[in-house]
Amino acid sequence: MNSKYELIMYWSKEDQCFIVEVPELPGCMADGATQSEALANAQRVIDEWIETAKELGREIPEAKGKLIHA
């Protein structure tokens, strides 16, 4: 994983796969049959999200790491 964005991973019983959300990048999420696959797909989607934002001249949020403190 090259990005430093916070990732939230959970099992979706409804979809029968692992879901990874990237809260700092609106709408950026991925899935996979295994945790490893979901993480790899998330990195690909993050890269695509950033590439698309650059092409459209949109601001790319800086990775802040953990967003919520317990």
Helices and strands as residue ranges (DSSP letters): E 8-12, E 17-21, E 29-32, H 35-55
